[in-house]
Amino acid sequence: MPRNLCLVAVLGLCMVMAAGCGRSTPTSYYLLESGAAPVQADALPPTSLRVAMVEVPNYLNRNNIVSRVQGETRLILAEFHLWAEPVSNGVRRVVEETLTAPLLEQGVTVLPPGATSGGDYVLALDVQRLDGNFNEKAVLESRWTLLDRDDAPLANGIFSAEEMVQGSDYNVLVGAESRLVRRLGDYLAGRLPPLLKRR
């Protein structure tokens, strides 16, 4: 084979290999969503509640979305399906959004996301589990504690719930997990108002 043809063949092969290396699986990013309607208020009540930073177990403290293998203790960490924010931030945001409207009706302002101090009351959440199996169910287990402004505990409890995962798609799994966190917020919206009026 002439030298020029060999050079062209080698260059062509290199280009094919480079093109193949350039193609990779695209990464998808996901958010927990509350589905709550935006709230509008001309004035806010002076009594306030702050949702503290949420505690999550180490296995959830990562970008990868975590799922379980049905019937096993084995976990799957998705390589190309990632959270767009830390799970702890997502749970906190959804609970804040879910609580805002019902607590406003009870004369309590939920402080905006990112508030790290202040509040007449503080809601602390310790998520024990938030994951699921494709084509089966997602599970949320969380402890909650209501504190006063001096960090004295006023009440506490445990919330747990399951949601069916109708498919093997990460959108479906994240949707089920979003509904679970929304249910936690709805539960607290019913549980907290009597406690906030005991001052």
N, C-alpha and C positions, 0 to 999 in steps of 0.2 A: 504494500500500500504506500503510495507517495506520502512524503513527509507532511505536506500541507493537508492532505486528507486526514491523516492521523491526528493532527493538531485540531482540525475542525471537529473530528469525532470526540476527542477528549473534552474540548470546550463545550460541546453539546451535552455530553454526559454530565459535566459539572453543573451546567445550567439546570438540567432536569433534577439533579440531586438537590441543588439550592432551592428550587421551587418547591420540592417535596418537603424540605426542612422548614420552609417558610409557612407552610400550612399547619395550623395547630387548632385544637378544639377551642372554640370561643368560650370564655368564662362568663357565666350569668350571675347576676347579683340580685338579692332578694331582700325585702323588708317585711316585717310584721306590720299588719294594717288593722286599725280599729274599725274602720267603716263608719265612725261617728260623724255626724253632720257638724259643720263649723258652727261655733257658738258666737253670738254677738250680744254684747251687753253695754249699755250706756254708763253704768256704774258697777263697781264690784264691792261686795260686802267686805267689811274690815277683818272678819274672822277668816283665817287662811289655813290651808293644809298643804304641806310639801311632801311629795313622794321622794323618798331618799334614793340614793343610788342602789340598784338592785343587786343582790348577791346571787351568783350562779355557780354551780359546781365547775371544777376545772375542765371536765370533758366538754362543757359548752363554751368555755372561755377561749374561743378560737374563731377564725373566719369561716372555716368549713361548716357546712350544714351537716348535722349529725343525724343518722338514721340507725335503726336497729335491724338486725337479722332476725326474722320471725322464729321464735322458739329457742333462741340462743342468747347468750350474754354478749355476743360480739357486736361491735359498733362499726359503722361505715362512715368514714369522713370523705365527703364529696370533694373531688379534686377541682372540678370546674363549676361547682354550684356553691357560691359563697354568700355570706351575709354582707349587706352593704354597710352595716354598722354593728357594733358589738351586741350580742343577744341581750345583755343586761340593759343597754340603752333602749333597745326596741321594746322590751317588756315594760320598762318605765314609761316610755312615751305612749304606748297603747293604753296603759292603765290611767295615765293622766288624762288622755283624750276621752276615755270612757267615763271617768269620774266628773269631768268638768261641768257638763250640763246638769246632771241630777243634783250635785252638791251645790251648784249655784242656786237652784230652786230652794235648797234648804238653808240658804244664807251663808254659804261657805265658799270662799274662792280657792280653787286649786292653783297653786303657784305655777308659773310657766316652766317649760322644760329648761333644764340647765341650772335651776335654782339650787344652790348647794348649802344655803343657810336660811334662817328665818322660818316663819310659819308658827301659828299657834299650836298646830298639831303636825306630827311627822308620821308618815306611813312607811314602815320598813318592810320590804319584801325579800324573802330568802327562797329563791327557786331551787327546789331539790331535783326536779326533772322536767325537761321539755324536749321531747323527741318522739319518734314514731316509726312504724313499719309501713312500707308501701302496701297498698291493698289490704290494710288491716285497720290500725288505729294509731292516733297520736295521743300522748299523755302529758298532762301538766300536773305537777305537785308543787305546792308552794306554802310556806309558812308566812304569816303576816303579823305585824305588831303595830299597834297604834300608840304613839308616845306623845306626851305633852311637850311644851316648849323647853322644859328642863330635862328632857329625855327620860322622864319617869313613865313606865309602861302603864297604859290605861286598859288595854285589852289585847288579846292575841288569839290566833286560831290557825287552822290548817284548811287549805282549799285543794281539792283534787278533782279532776274531770278528765273525760276521754272524748275524742271526736273521731269519727270514721274517716279513713283516708281512702277515697274512692279512686284509686289509680296508682300508677308507678311513676308519676311525674313530680318534680320538685315544686312546681307551682301548686299542685294539689296538696302536698305535704305542708308547705308553708301556709297555705290557706287554712288548713285544719289547725295548725298551731296558732295562727292569728285568732281564729274563733275561740280557742281555749283561753288565750290571754284576755280577749274581750269578755268572756264569761267570768273570769276572775274579777275584772273591773266591774261588771254588772253585779256580781255577788257583793263586792265591797261597797258599791253604791247603795245597796239595801241594808248592809250591816253597819256602816259607819254613822249615818245621821243621828241615831239615838245616842251613840257614844259621844258625839261632838256637842250634844246639848246638855251634857251632865256637868258642865263647869259651874 
